[in-house]
């Protein structure tokens, strides 16, 4: 009854007197539990009652406030135990937000006033008005991220039009697109500032330890800020608004003296205040991990951290990449508009970890400001009026409270399981020779088995199957164990692995066939965006058409020419360029450089508007021979004219070898001579790239590697490449025989997204790759396919589409126990308790 009453209240349109939309959001969180058939107990212990009373003290309608807050806290109880650190922190932040949002002056019909009494008319004052819509939306998203990531994604989608938000994990209130998009920062980015700290580090550390020990490890109420982050204590030293804190500088004189001449980094005082430059000390108890959601109002601020204690056990994770501090006295920084995780995995009994945090302006901020290049969307004054927040509620809360497509998606698990067994069935014949058909290798067949089995397990959760039947349960468990055993046999290279894998595949095929119509073709799923440890660094809805290779622009939509030759190659390349493609990829081993060069010449497109990439394919030859061979390749691409057009924009080393030095030195000579504008590597792993980086004079700008929905490059590798300025080009993204003849172009998961967008499955897969920040090289000889595969920048995939497609590789690679991180299969008939 409470849920139905709250749901009805969400549809009330006349809220001219007050609008506690934060509380409506909390009720929607609870309603989402009902919508997915989960049990909710609306119990409110004394601690809960105290929080409800505090949150509703200033409310216009305290009774309604109490009911809705009870809903929210009941939902919180399902997520984490009442009274635990995460529960207290989220409840604290939500309480503060509600106290702000429910103040009567915030809901007057006039625009809220700021400090000088004037209405907010520019983006600069947004950070000063706790009543305005953007502030509330940003806070609601931050809280939702800590409670339920599905709901957080919906809030993100509903509110992003009010911001310059770029990613789900980067939600600054004010976004400056002209600032260099750099995730990680270090001492080299702020040499004067960091030197001032490092030169006095020992004394700063000693002074802090003395003052901290005098308080037995605790700070006074005035010195401590409870920020709502799990496990943190915060000690403020300086900020751009209030200046140096006298009490802190009395205890830490060396720190204050060292930094007085260095701060603010933005040399205009108002800008420093606006960017919230500050110096603080943060503490974290041993063994703690916390998640800080987009804790900054702008992407123009950098968080530069240096541990005073516990650095050897500390790390940060930003955009999926985890970096250790490496010990005390080492700076590690990041763009503070990104969500991040901090970890302190110290042994039991270790002291608290403390870091000195320097929150400072972006290194390029002053320069870009003087150039007049900084622009961030200026909000309409009406954005700050009460009815504007009501508009956000209509988009966000109403959507959250329903069982609509934004929360629940139908995922074709059953169809995918059956199609997979049909596909790899052709690999099970006794006459199949894996030398002739490498897609049927045991390791690839095991991957296909895992994919079919995982899809079946998820389909079974919403099917008309008696899961309590002991015989059925035993069969399912045996099949899962058999798939795991097959994987282990492949790893250990057991001699009879091929026959064993085929036997398991036949058993799974027969079992699925026996289920017939009892196995649901699809299931309703509450998608979990960006689960821990899973790729979530998707590009914006409209990814850029180019990747920057240290000053050379590489188009992200290219054309591959593997296995194209002669007149067919010429016609295909000419068709691709006529379709608008400006990036053509080849290799010495493809033996088609002359045809490509002639097609590019005949296209009429000036050479400087094209991007041509080739590869040195021969391995084991000396430096001189490699130089001669690639020079000949470049001559053929340039049609032997002897003109300045006989160069490549990118020259790869096609494969790693036992000694890459001779071949790479040949590439470096061609780069120095201007015949290779940038260098790259193909089919290299991380270790092989590290070995090359140790001695190469010219660093690789690109890695070309397989990237498909079944086997994408892992997010740790992608993040590692980004951190070193190495772009990623995806290969074999549309391979119809990726593994055991399971075809991504007929995969039901891909087909479902394609139908929704009215696009081909190839376009969906390629767009998915692009939205991971990876360039694509589709290949075809059919003019129609070439045109379709070039039309990738005029549509976009939604966050839920990306989660569905990301999940395909999870279904290939993960055990059943890990699938709940991505999918929450819900009952078709929700049960209200």
C-alpha positions, 0 to 999 in steps of 0.5 A: 500500500505504501508503494502504491501510494508513493507511486500515485504521488509521483504522478501528481503534477500540481506541486506549486507549493513545494517539490521534494523531488529528492525524496521522490527519487528515494521512493523510486529506488524502493519502487524499483525493488518492487518492480523487479519482484524483490522483497522490501521490509519497511523497518526503521530502527532508532538510527533510521528514525533519527535520520528521517527526523533530521532530513524532514526537519525543514520540510514543508510537508514533514509527514510525507517526507517521513514516509518517503525517507522510510522508503529510501532507508528501507531500500538502503537496508537491502543494499548494505546493513543498517549502521555500516559505514557505507550506509551511514555515508550515503544517508549523510549525503542524502540528508544534507541534500534533502535539507537543502532541497526542502528549504522553503526558499528553494521552492519559491516561484522566483529564481533563487538568489545568490550571495549578492542578491541577484539571480544566477545568470551565468555558469560561474555562479552555479557552484554558489547556489545550493537551490539550483537544479544542476546542483540537485541533479548532480547530487542525486546522481552521486548518491544513486551511484553509491546505491544502485548503478542501474538507477544511476544510469537512468538519472544520468540519461535524464539529466545529462542535457543540463550539463556538458557531461561526457561519460557516466563516470565523469559528471562535472557540473561545468565541462570545458571541452577545449582543455586537454582530456588527460586522465592521469597527472604527475609531478612533471605537470606541476614541477614548481608546486611539487618541488616545493612539497618534495623539498620539504617532505620530511619536515611536513611529514614530521609536523603532521605526525606530531600534531596527529599523535597529540590527538590520539589519531582524531581531529577536532570537530572544527578540523574534521569534515565528514564528506560522505566518503566511506572511511575518510577524514578530511583536514582542510588547510587552504582553499581559494575561497577562504585562504589559509586556515590559521589553526592548520598552519599553526600545526603545519607551518612548513607546509603552509610556508612552502606552498604560499608562493605556489597557490593559487595555480590559476593566477586570478583569485576569483578563478581559483575560488571558482575552481575550488582550489584547495589543500587538505589532508585525507585519512583512511583506516587500514583495510578500507576501500572507498568510492568517490563519485565525480567529486568535482564541479568542473573538469578544470581541476586536478587532484594531485595526491602524495602519501605521508603514510601508508603509500606502499599499500595504497592505490587509486583506480580511475576510468578502470585503470588502477595505479599504485602510489609506490610508497610515501612521497610519490605524487599521483594525480588525476582529473578530479571530475572522474569517479575514483576508487581509493584502496588502502590494503595495509596489514592488520594493525597498520596505522591510518593512511594519510595523503596530502591532497592538492586540488588545483587548476588544470595546467592549461587553464590560464593559457586557454582562458587568455586565448578566449578558448574556454567555453562551457554552456551558460544555463538559462536563468529559468533552469534555476526556477522550481519548475525546472527541477520538476522537469528533471523529475518527469524525465528521471523519477517517472522513468525510475518508478516504472518498469519501462525499457530504461530499467528493464530490457528483454535480453535474448539469452535462450535464442543465443544459446540455441544459435551458438550450439547450431553454429559450433555443431558444424565443428563436431563432425569426425572429419573436421580438420582443425588445420584446415578449419582453425575456428574449430580449435578446442580452445575456441570451441570451449569459448563457444561452449561457455557462451552457450551454457551461460546464455542457457543458465540466464534463460533458465531463470525466467523459463518454465522450468522446475528448477527444484527438480533434482534431476534437472538441477544435477544435469545443469550442474554437471554440464557446468562442471564439464565446461570448466573441465574442458577449459582446464584440459585446454590450458594443460594441453591434454592429448585427448582434449579435442574428443573430450570437448566435442563430447561435452558439446554434443551433450549440451546440444542434446540437452538444450534440444530436449527442453524445447519451448520450455526454454524462454527465448528472452528474459526481462533483465535489470541491467547493471551499468559499469559493474566493478572490473568491467569495461565502462569507459565508453566514449560520448554518444557522438565519438570524435571522428579522429584520434590524435597520434601526437599531432597527426589526426587518424580517422576512426572509421577506416577500411581494411584490405586484408585478402583483397587483391588485383582489380577487386582491391582497386574497386573496393578501395575506390568505393570506400573513398567515394563513400567518405572513408579517409583511412585505408589500411594495408600491409606488406604481406597483403601484396596489394599496395600498387592497387591501393595507390592507384585507387587513391590517386584515381579518387581525386582526393588530395593526398594530405586529406587521406590517412594511409597505413601499412605494415612491415610484415617480414620477420627475422630479416636484418635492418637493411633488408627491412628498410628496403622492403618497406621502402618498396611498399611505400613506393608502390603506394605512391605509384612510384612517382618519386614525389612527396606523396610516397609516404605513409601516415602510419607504419606498423611492425606487423608481428612481434619477433624474438628480436624486434630491434632491426625491424624497428630501427628500419621503421625509425629511419623511415620516420626520420626521413619523413616517409612514415609520419607515425609508427605503430605495432600490430598483434603485440601484447603489453609485455612486448610493447614494454620491451620495445619502449625500453629501447626505442627512440620513436615510441609507438603511437598505435596498437592494432589488435583484435577487438570483437564483442566476443574478445575485446581488448581488456579494459586494463590493457586499454587503460594502460594504452591510454595512459601512455598515449597509444591509440587502439585500432580494432581488427577482425571486429566483424569476423564471421568465424570468430570462434567455432563459427559463432557469428557476431553478425547473426548473434541475437544480442547484436540483432536485438540492438540492430532492430531497435536502431534500424541498422545492420548488425555490422554497423552496430558492432562497429559503432560499439567499437567506436564508443569504446574509443577504438578505431575500426577497419571494416573490410568488404568487396561489396559496394553496398556493404562498404557504404553501410560500414562507413555510415557510423557517425550519424547515430549512437548507442545508448548506455543500455545498448553498450551494457548489452553488447559489453555483456556478450564477452562476459558471457563468453569468458566468465563463470556463471557466478560472475554474471550477476555483476552484469545481469539481474534477471527478474521474474515476469510476474513481480511479487509484492510482499 
